[in-house]
Amino acid sequence: MDLREVEHDLGSLIDGNILTMESMKKHTSWRIGGPADIMVIPAGVEDIRQCLRFAREREIPLLIMGNGSNLLVKDKGIRGIVLKISQGFNQIGVRGNDIVAGAGALVPLVAKRAAEAGLSGLEFAAGIPASVGGAISMNAGAHGKCIEEVVRRATVLTPEGLIADLNKEEIGFRYRDSSIREKGLIVLRAVFALEPGDPADIRTRNETNLVKRRNSQPLEYPSAGSVFANPPGQWAGWLIEQVGGKGMRVGDAMVSEKHANFIVNLGEATASDILKLVERIKRLVLEKFNIDLKLEIQVVGE
Ligand SMILES: Cc1cc2nc3c(=O)[nH]c(=O)nc-3n(C[C@H](O)[C@H](O)[C@H](O)COP(=O)(O)OP(=O)(O)OC[C@H]3O[C@@H](n4cnc5c(N)ncnc54)[C@H](O)[C@@H]3O)c2cc1C
């Protein structure tokens, strides 16, 4: 693939930004990852449509991302196009007791807007560093609640470029997953069904949840949140702690002392360091508990 040619040809089709050989360190919460051949930051739906068509016609792989808070990008980077749904889709509006938010809006800002409007239901999500699209796709959750419980519907773009409105059941929510990825859908917007409440109380609950996070998670270091999904009836963090995982280190990648299901980047960690640590933890947990831990993070690139 001739990157200059792709940049030129794609540039004539879309209004948004096109970046070539863009370091994914700048776009992931782990601050890890080699370059993406091409990154497109679409300005609107038409840009996404053009990008989908372009990639299909030229047989170029396409990866959708939001805020990059659940991605481990490998050290050689990503071949093809990364479509980052962000500033072109960050509108947040209030409609009665509903909040309508673009897929690129950050969930903490949506929770803040809901509190200002006296709408309750998103307090659990106040500290999840997701975009709305990423939170829907991953069915993000915290403090015993998840996005599924507050979503009324989502507007998506199909791989064929058609817009569809999906209700909660049609989104196919599962534990930290949904049918969005397997169907190749792109979330454009979501409607959250909330309940009226006192703005001061809602703000207090948001703040309480943020404090709980600061006390239990190593937010002072780059990470991607929980690395492993909790096996049914178990806590991955507890299992990792039991096998002596806390403080275990490969290069600048270290299992957090504060929360054993977080691997933090102490400075110059690479994806290869993280993956070595992941394998070591998986082996220890398998040997001691006969449990095969599954990744919650998504590993992409080469
Ligand atoms: C400090 C920290 C704390 C965290 N705490 C939590 C927590 O409490 N609970 C929790 O569930 N997660 C948590 N996470 C993980 C992460 O925030 C969630 O998984 C989140 O849902 C990812 O959203 P994102 O926008 O960053 O998506 P990305 O990481 O960019 O992408 C994740 C997946 O979503 C897909 N995606 C993104 N946007 C779209 C879109 N518009 N349309 C279709 N697919 C899309 C991508 O293709 C990819 O498959 C935490 C992460 C960090 C760094």
The ligand as an SDF file (V2000), in Angstrom:
LIG
                    3D

 53 58  0  0  0  0  0  0  0  0999 V2000
   -7.9840    3.6560   34.1810 C   0  0  0  0  0  0  0  0  0  0  0  0
   -9.0070    2.8140   33.4770 C   0  0  0  0  0  0  0  0  0  0  0  0
  -10.1410    2.3890   34.1550 C   0  0  0  0  0  0  0  0  0  0  0  0
  -11.1050    1.6140   33.5080 C   0  0  0  0  0  0  0  0  0  0  0  0
  -12.2150    1.2350   34.2020 N   0  0  0  0  0  0  0  0  0  0  0  0
  -13.1640    0.5160   33.5870 C   0  0  0  0  0  0  0  0  0  0  0  0
  -14.3630    0.1400   34.2760 C   0  0  0  0  0  0  0  0  0  0  0  0
  -14.5700    0.4760   35.4300 O   0  0  0  0  0  0  0  0  0  0  0  0
  -15.2710   -0.5960   33.6150 N   0  0  0  0  0  0  0  0  0  0  0  0
  -15.1020   -0.9860   32.3090 C   0  0  0  0  0  0  0  0  0  0  0  0
  -15.9940   -1.6490   31.7610 O   0  0  0  0  0  0  0  0  0  0  0  0
  -13.9820   -0.6420   31.6140 N   0  0  0  0  0  0  0  0  0  0  0  0
  -13.0240    0.0920   32.2210 C   0  0  0  0  0  0  0  0  0  0  0  0
  -11.8930    0.4370   31.5320 N   0  0  0  0  0  0  0  0  0  0  0  0
  -11.6910   -0.0490   30.1540 C   0  0  0  0  0  0  0  0  0  0  0  0
  -12.2690    0.8460   29.0440 C   0  0  0  0  0  0  0  0  0  0  0  0
  -12.4620    2.1770   29.4970 O   0  0  0  0  0  0  0  0  0  0  0  0
  -13.5940    0.2850   28.5010 C   0  0  0  0  0  0  0  0  0  0  0  0
  -13.4200   -0.9950   27.9530 O   0  0  0  0  0  0  0  0  0  0  0  0
  -14.2360    1.1770   27.4450 C   0  0  0  0  0  0  0  0  0  0  0  0
  -15.5180    0.6860   27.1530 O   0  0  0  0  0  0  0  0  0  0  0  0
  -13.4230    1.3150   26.1590 C   0  0  0  0  0  0  0  0  0  0  0  0
  -13.9250    2.4360   25.4600 O   0  0  0  0  0  0  0  0  0  0  0  0
  -13.0250    3.2250   24.4170 P   0  0  0  0  0  0  0  0  0  0  0  0
  -13.8390    4.3070   23.8120 O   0  0  0  0  0  0  0  0  0  0  0  0
  -11.7450    3.6170   25.0090 O   0  0  0  0  0  0  0  0  0  0  0  0
  -12.8250    2.0930   23.3150 O   0  0  0  0  0  0  0  0  0  0  0  0
  -11.4920    1.6230   22.5740 P   0  0  0  0  0  0  0  0  0  0  0  0
  -10.5080    1.1230   23.5610 O   0  0  0  0  0  0  0  0  0  0  0  0
  -11.0430    2.6630   21.6240 O   0  0  0  0  0  0  0  0  0  0  0  0
  -12.0860    0.3800   21.7640 O   0  0  0  0  0  0  0  0  0  0  0  0
  -12.6060   -0.7370   22.4740 C   0  0  0  0  0  0  0  0  0  0  0  0
  -13.5270   -1.5190   21.5430 C   0  0  0  0  0  0  0  0  0  0  0  0
  -14.6640   -0.7410   21.2470 O   0  0  0  0  0  0  0  0  0  0  0  0
  -14.8320   -0.6270   19.8250 C   0  0  0  0  0  0  0  0  0  0  0  0
  -15.3800    0.7050   19.5440 N   0  0  0  0  0  0  0  0  0  0  0  0
  -14.9570    1.8990   20.0290 C   0  0  0  0  0  0  0  0  0  0  0  0
  -15.7290    2.8870   19.5490 N   0  0  0  0  0  0  0  0  0  0  0  0
  -16.6470    2.2980   18.7250 C   0  0  0  0  0  0  0  0  0  0  0  0
  -17.7180    2.7820   17.9220 C   0  0  0  0  0  0  0  0  0  0  0  0
  -18.0330    4.0890   17.8440 N   0  0  0  0  0  0  0  0  0  0  0  0
  -18.4540    1.8820   17.2280 N   0  0  0  0  0  0  0  0  0  0  0  0
  -18.1650    0.5470   17.2820 C   0  0  0  0  0  0  0  0  0  0  0  0
  -17.1660    0.0430   18.0250 N   0  0  0  0  0  0  0  0  0  0  0  0
  -16.4190    0.9110   18.7300 C   0  0  0  0  0  0  0  0  0  0  0  0
  -13.4350   -0.8210   19.2470 C   0  0  0  0  0  0  0  0  0  0  0  0
  -13.4950   -1.2690   17.9220 O   0  0  0  0  0  0  0  0  0  0  0  0
  -12.8820   -1.8640   20.1920 C   0  0  0  0  0  0  0  0  0  0  0  0
  -13.3330   -3.1440   19.8060 O   0  0  0  0  0  0  0  0  0  0  0  0
  -10.9200    1.2370   32.1490 C   0  0  0  0  0  0  0  0  0  0  0  0
   -9.7850    1.6840   31.4520 C   0  0  0  0  0  0  0  0  0  0  0  0
   -8.8460    2.4690   32.1050 C   0  0  0  0  0  0  0  0  0  0  0  0
   -7.6470    2.9540   31.3430 C   0  0  0  0  0  0  0  0  0  0  0  0
  1  2  1  0
  2  3  1  0
  2 52  2  0
  3  4  2  0
  4  5  1  0
  4 50  1  0
  5  6  2  0
  6  7  1  0
  6 13  1  0
  7  8  2  0
  7  9  1  0
  9 10  1  0
 10 11  2  0
 10 12  1  0
 12 13  2  0
 13 14  1  0
 14 15  1  0
 14 50  1  0
 15 16  1  0
 16 17  1  0
 16 18  1  0
 18 19  1  0
 18 20  1  0
 20 21  1  0
 20 22  1  0
 22 23  1  0
 23 24  1  0
 24 25  2  0
 24 26  1  0
 24 27  1  0
 27 28  1  0
 28 29  2  0
 28 30  1  0
 28 31  1  0
 31 32  1  0
 32 33  1  0
 33 34  1  0
 33 48  1  0
 34 35  1  0
 35 36  1  0
 35 46  1  0
 36 37  1  0
 36 45  1  0
 37 38  2  0
 38 39  1  0
 39 40  1  0
 39 45  2  0
 40 41  1  0
 40 42  2  0
 42 43  1  0
 43 44  2  0
 44 45  1  0
 46 47  1  0
 46 48  1  0
 48 49  1  0
 50 51  2  0
 51 52  1  0
 52 53  1  0
M  END
$$$$
